[in-house]
Amino acid sequence: TPEAFYLDDLYIGEADLPTGLAEIDHSKGLLLLPNPARDRVRIQRADTQGAATLEILDATGRLLRQLPFPGGALELDLNDLPTGMLLLAVTDAQGRSVARLVVER
């Protein structure tokens, strides 16, 4: 086919493979100020309806901290978190939103 071809025994083309990962809804969005941050960051949810859970993960996906996110905005102390890129995931009844945060010292 014009979209894929074989070269010797090597197939080059697209493949739809299941990964077992849930789809992440980026449309709801999280606002992180400032980003990059040093000591504290303010996390603002675009959708403030209802309670949620905030998960802080490192770049490998390891869970560093989990805490309740009652709604609206939250001030987060970063002093006990490592420097580098962290993922902040907020999960509520409508789904999950993920944002990247860079922690500098």
Rosetta silent file (secondary structure, phi, psi, omega in degrees, C-alpha in Angstrom):
SEQUENCE: TPEAFYLDDLYIGEADLPTGLAEIDHSKGLLLLPNPARDRVRIQRADTQGAATLEILDATGRLLRQLPFPGGALELDLNDLPTGMLLLAVTDAQGRSVARLVVER
SCORE:     score description
SCORE:     0.000 S_00000001
   1 L     0.000  159.077 -179.205    0.000    0.000    0.000 S_00000001
   2 L   -71.118  -16.340 -178.335    1.204    3.590   -0.442 S_00000001
   3 L   -94.052   -9.040 -179.887    1.027    4.203    3.334 S_00000001
   4 L  -152.598  155.899  178.146    3.193    1.249    4.338 S_00000001
   5 E  -154.708  163.647  176.845    5.793   -0.978    2.792 S_00000001
   6 E  -106.166  138.358  173.979    8.080   -3.912    3.503 S_00000001
   7 E  -125.145  107.611 -169.521   11.858   -3.689    3.310 S_00000001
   8 L    54.695 -117.501  179.102   13.252   -7.231    3.457 S_00000001
   9 L  -105.198   15.417 -177.993   11.532   -8.525    6.614 S_00000001
  10 E  -102.870  124.007  178.039   11.022   -5.080    8.162 S_00000001
  11 E   -95.118  129.324  177.265    7.519   -3.561    8.079 S_00000001
  12 E  -120.159  118.294 -178.816    7.336    0.240    8.081 S_00000001
  13 L   170.693 -176.049 -179.970    3.909    1.761    8.654 S_00000001
  14 L   -86.662  149.676  174.763    1.305    2.657   11.244 S_00000001
  15 L  -141.257  133.195  175.366   -0.099    0.225   13.763 S_00000001
  16 L   -92.746  106.266 -178.786   -2.943    0.770   16.206 S_00000001
  17 L  -115.496  133.324  176.706   -1.828   -0.925   19.397 S_00000001
  18 L   -71.214  137.803  179.496   -3.753   -0.794   22.663 S_00000001
  19 L  -107.124  -16.796 -178.351   -1.701    0.650   25.498 S_00000001
  20 L    79.492    9.443  179.908   -4.117    0.189   28.374 S_00000001
  21 L   -98.193  140.297  178.258   -3.806    3.855   29.339 S_00000001
  22 L   -73.453  147.329  176.447   -6.845    5.998   30.011 S_00000001
  23 L   -68.512  139.139  178.802   -7.384    9.037   27.837 S_00000001
  24 L  -103.121  129.311  179.718   -6.421   12.298   29.538 S_00000001
  25 L   -90.095  106.478  179.420   -8.725   15.267   29.064 S_00000001
  26 L   -88.866   -5.645 -174.481   -6.550   18.341   28.527 S_00000001
  27 L   -70.812  -30.159 -178.905   -9.502   20.569   27.644 S_00000001
  28 L   -69.857  -41.980  172.590  -10.402   21.371   31.273 S_00000001
  29 L    72.525  151.371  174.272   -6.917   22.660   31.956 S_00000001
  30 E  -128.347  139.960  176.243   -4.932   23.718   34.963 S_00000001
  31 E  -108.065  123.951 -179.697   -3.250   27.067   35.402 S_00000001
  32 E  -114.335  122.413 -179.424    0.062   26.994   37.313 S_00000001
  33 E  -133.324  128.258  -10.683    1.535   30.288   38.516 S_00000001
  34 L   -80.124  166.321  175.941    4.440   30.809   38.457 S_00000001
  35 L  -148.135  108.425   10.262    5.861   28.141   36.189 S_00000001
  36 L   -70.165  155.762 -177.916    8.791   27.525   36.605 S_00000001
  37 E  -125.172  159.362  179.037    8.412   27.829   40.382 S_00000001
  38 L  -111.062  -65.478 -173.975   10.807   27.808   43.332 S_00000001
  39 L  -106.726  -35.793 -176.862    9.069   27.583   46.723 S_00000001
  40 E  -141.014  153.579  173.724    5.318   27.794   46.050 S_00000001
  41 E  -139.115  143.704  174.575    2.922   27.435   43.147 S_00000001
  42 E  -100.110  126.284  179.913   -0.729   28.410   42.797 S_00000001
  43 E  -108.711  121.329 -179.075   -2.837   25.795   41.020 S_00000001
  44 E  -116.677  126.136  176.178   -6.069   27.076   39.489 S_00000001
  45 E   -86.356  136.939  175.683   -8.665   24.707   38.045 S_00000001
  46 L   -67.746  -38.355  178.656  -10.530   25.856   34.955 S_00000001
  47 L  -108.177  111.058 -174.651  -13.577   23.906   36.151 S_00000001
  48 L   -98.525   17.456 -178.251  -14.143   24.552   39.857 S_00000001
  49 L   -80.641  117.353  171.479  -17.204   22.346   40.278 S_00000001
  50 L    80.745  169.461 -179.996  -16.883   19.860   43.117 S_00000001
  51 L   -77.140  156.556 -179.753  -14.083   18.253   45.035 S_00000001
  52 E  -147.344  175.780  175.946  -11.099   16.643   43.362 S_00000001
  53 E  -120.287  134.270  176.544   -7.830   14.880   44.124 S_00000001
  54 E  -104.001  126.962  174.112   -4.408   16.306   43.267 S_00000001
  55 E  -114.952  135.488  176.461   -1.593   13.879   42.482 S_00000001
  56 E  -112.222  121.268 -176.921    2.014   15.021   42.135 S_00000001
  57 E  -122.401  149.889  174.097    4.167   12.688   40.053 S_00000001
  58 L   -82.629 -177.661 -174.907    7.806   12.794   39.013 S_00000001
  59 L   -65.496  -19.959  178.501    8.913   12.490   35.385 S_00000001
  60 L   -89.876   -3.749 -179.763    8.875    8.673   35.618 S_00000001
  61 L    93.729    4.386  179.460    5.258    8.629   36.836 S_00000001
  62 L   -73.756  131.595 -179.277    6.088    7.792   40.463 S_00000001
  63 E   -73.264  120.236  178.816    3.514    9.217   42.884 S_00000001
  64 E   -96.170  -37.221 -177.680    5.188   11.741   45.207 S_00000001
  65 E  -157.733  146.777  175.308    2.151   13.173   46.962 S_00000001
  66 E  -135.602  130.082 -178.793   -1.642   12.901   46.887 S_00000001
  67 E  -149.163  158.288  178.727   -3.948   15.430   48.528 S_00000001
  68 E   -70.444  146.418  177.204   -7.532   16.699   48.350 S_00000001
  69 E  -125.670   93.889 -171.234   -8.292   19.626   46.060 S_00000001
  70 L   -65.326  -20.830  178.984  -11.576   21.086   47.336 S_00000001
  71 L   138.832  160.266  178.412  -12.110   23.386   44.348 S_00000001
  72 L    74.402 -105.617 -176.233  -11.085   26.696   42.852 S_00000001
  73 E  -134.389  160.174 -177.831   -7.422   27.273   43.626 S_00000001
  74 E  -144.697  134.700  172.860   -4.746   25.784   45.841 S_00000001
  75 E   -94.635  127.476 -176.353   -1.364   27.082   47.072 S_00000001
  76 E  -117.700  126.480  175.690    1.209   24.281   47.088 S_00000001
  77 E   -80.144  127.064 -175.298    4.475   24.340   49.062 S_00000001
  78 L  -102.413    1.792 -171.751    7.278   22.903   46.889 S_00000001
  79 L   -62.500  -29.403 -179.840   10.097   22.792   49.466 S_00000001
  80 L   -97.852    9.806  178.739    9.900   19.020   50.037 S_00000001
  81 L  -103.981  150.657 -177.578    9.564   18.180   46.319 S_00000001
  82 L   -72.514  158.172  174.101   12.524   17.501   43.998 S_00000001
  83 L   -74.869  161.174 -179.645   13.745   19.938   41.368 S_00000001
  84 E   110.965 -163.761 -177.997   12.991   19.248   37.722 S_00000001
  85 E   -86.793  131.909  174.832    9.783   18.496   35.869 S_00000001
  86 E  -122.030  154.184  174.248    6.764   17.279   37.819 S_00000001
  87 E  -108.275  130.501  175.975    3.314   16.279   36.596 S_00000001
  88 E  -110.134  119.858 -177.569    0.283   17.592   38.449 S_00000001
  89 E  -118.020  125.446  177.161   -2.862   15.547   37.849 S_00000001
  90 E  -111.459  123.207 -179.769   -6.292   16.629   39.086 S_00000001
  91 E  -116.882  128.761  176.200   -9.021   13.984   39.041 S_00000001
  92 E  -136.913 -169.969 -177.226  -12.681   14.770   39.668 S_00000001
  93 L   -63.767  -24.835 -178.555  -16.066   13.355   38.679 S_00000001
  94 L   -87.435  -14.368 -179.778  -15.703   14.771   35.135 S_00000001
  95 E   143.722 -149.093 -172.927  -12.274   13.238   34.438 S_00000001
  96 E  -133.973  136.743  174.644   -8.584   14.030   34.734 S_00000001
  97 E  -122.744  140.577 -177.371   -6.460   17.073   33.842 S_00000001
  98 E  -129.422  138.637  176.160   -2.662   17.034   33.760 S_00000001
  99 E  -137.522  151.738  177.534   -0.157   19.902   33.676 S_00000001
 100 E   -94.613  137.980  176.254    3.639   20.066   33.748 S_00000001
 101 E  -126.670  133.270  175.350    5.401   22.052   36.467 S_00000001
 102 E  -103.447  124.256  178.519    9.103   22.887   36.504 S_00000001
 103 E  -104.562  123.232  178.777   10.619   23.233   39.986 S_00000001
 104 L  -116.719  154.203  174.343   13.845   25.258   40.201 S_00000001
 105 L  -124.817    0.000    0.000   16.045   26.040   43.203 S_00000001
